[in-house]
Amino acid sequence: MHSILPFEEIERRFDKPVLLEQMGMDRLEEVAKRDPNGLLNAAFTVWQRYVRNHPETNSGAVRDYIRQHGGSFLDATQAIIAAPIIRDVSYSRCTVDDPDLDERLVAYLLVAHVYPNELHIADMNFVNPYRPISPQRRRFKFQRYKGLHLLSTVLARAERYAALHECDYLTLNAVTDDLVPLFGKFGFIVEDNLATSLAMEKKVAR
């Protein structure tokens, strides 16, 4: 799963050395500490899909479970579904080795094989900190720097991995509504137009 990150391509984008940090399923607890929002994103996406596919399920069951038993959203979802939510995970973080930069992060990717059989991109960012964008020229709400032009590469690698491991769907959440058309260009569709989150999916061709 680590190979979904195109590290060699990232290295070629910079003159300075790029440092790579990766963690897998054997370090899930550490991944949870480093990126709790990413794993929450994965668990929330699984829960939304589960409720949609099981309309008899109380949509507030996870909230009620946490109130009664405590624990995280991930813990509660696993307890209610009675199955592991995260089956495999890859956490990747790349920083450019340049002490003159205030912001050294250039790539970030959290991908998980989740219940029942989906590959979920929980967190993703690819930026060039040497090329800031002025507010009036930004295309997307949270964009601060030029990208690395690697989105198509990452999505293609993720889809190949999903097909190889016989996943049914590739899923992700658009952080803001202005990203929906961007992911739409790669074949993703909004899962449920009535949902409060911008969860998107793409059927994996096998």
N, C-alpha and C positions, 0 to 999 in steps of 0.2 A: 504493500500500500504506500510505502514511502516514495516509491518511484513515480507516483502521480505528480509530485513536485518536480518541475524541470530544472533541477539545480544547475546543471551545466549551462543552460540558457541564461539563468539569472547571473551566473558568474561572468558570462560574456558581455553583460550590459555595463560592467563597471571596470575601471582601471585599478581600483583598490581590491584587496582580497575580500571575499565574502565568507563569513563564518556561518556554518550550518549547525543547527541543533534539531534533533529529531527524537521523538519518543513514541513508543507503541503501546500495545495492550498490556504488556508486562509492567508498564509504569502508569497505569490508568489513574491511580490516585494522585500522582504528581501532575498529570495532565489536567485533572479536575481542579487542582489548586492554581495552576498556571492560567487556565482558561475556563473558569466556571460558567461563563456566559455561553461559551461554545457548546459545552455538554448540555446546558439547559436548553439551548436552541435545538439540539438533536432530540432530547427527550420530549420537548414540547411539540415538535413536528411529528414524532411517532404517535403521541397522544392524540393530536388532531386527526391524523389519518385513521387511527383506531376508532375514534368516536364516529367519524364519517362512515366507516365501513361496518360499524356495529351500532346502528341508530338506537338500539334498546339501552345502550350504556348511558349512565348519568354523566353528563359532560363536566359536572362539578365534583366527580368522585375523587380526583387527585387532590383537589383543595381540601375536601372533607377528610381524606386520609391523613394529610399533613397536620391538620388541626387536631386530630385524635392521637396520632402516633409520632408526629414530628418527622424529621428527616428531610431530604431534598426532594425536588420535583422528580428527579430521576429515580430515587428510591421508591417513591410513592407509585410512579407509573409502573415500575417493575412489579411491585406487589399486587397491583390491581390486574395487570395483564397476566401475571404469573409466568413471566418469561424474561430472560435477560434483554435489556434494551440495546446495550452496546456489545456487539459481537467481535468487533475489531476496530482499531483506531490508529490514526497516524496524525501526530502533531509535528509540524515543521515551522521553524522560525529562522530567518536569515537576516544577518546584520552585516553592513559594510564596515570594514576595519579602517575607519578614518576618524581620528580624535578631533578633527576640526569640525565635524558635523554635530549639530545639536540633536538631530534625529537620525539614527543609524539603521532603523528597521527598513528593510527593502522587500521582504516577502514573509507572508504568514499564511499557513494553511492548516485547517483542522478538518479531517475527513473521517467518517465513521461508517462501518457496516452495521446497520441498525435493524431492529425488529420491524416487520417479519423477515424481509429480505431486500432491503433497499441500501443503496450507497448514498449517504447524505453529506453534502458539503456544508459543514457547520460554521466555518469561519474562513475568510479568504481576503487577502489584500496584497497587492503587488504595486510598489511605488518606487519612484526615483527621487530621493531626497535632495538631489542636486538640481532638480527642476521644479521649484514651487510654482503654483498657479495663483495668480491674483484672483480675489473673490469674484470680480466681474467676468472672468473668463472661465469659471468652473462650470462643467457640464452637469455635474452631479452634486447633490446636497453636501455630502461629507468629503468631497474631493479636495485635497490640499496640494497634491503633487501630481506630476505627470505619471502615467502608468508605465509598465514595462512591456506592454503589448503581448502579454502571455495568457490572457484569458482563454482564447480559443485553444491554445495548447493544453492548458490545465483541464479544461472541460473535455477535450478529446481523450486525454489520458485517463481521466476519471471514468468516462464512458467505456473505454476499452477494458479497464479494470473491472467495472461492473459487469460487462458482458462475459469476461473470462471467468468470473466467480458466480455467474448465473444469477445476478441480482435482477429484480423485476423493474425497478425504477431508479433513476438518479434524481435526487431531490436537493433543494436548497431553499433558503428564505431570502428574498430581496429585502435588503435593509430599509430601503425607501421606495416609494412608488415610481420614482424616476428611473429605477434600475429594471423594472419589469420589462419595458421594451428591449433593453439591452440583452437580457437573458432570453427573451422571446426570439431573438435572432438566431439563437442556438437550439431552438426547438422546445424550450421550456414553456409550459402553460401554467397559469394560476390554478391551483388545486380546487379551490372553492371560493367563488366570488363573494360569498356571504361571510367568509371568515374574516377575523380581525387582523390576522397576520398575512403577509404576502408570501405564503408558501407556494413554491413552484415545483413542478415535476416534469420528467421526461421519461417516456417508456424506453427501456433498454432493448435494442435490437440484438437478437441472439441467433 
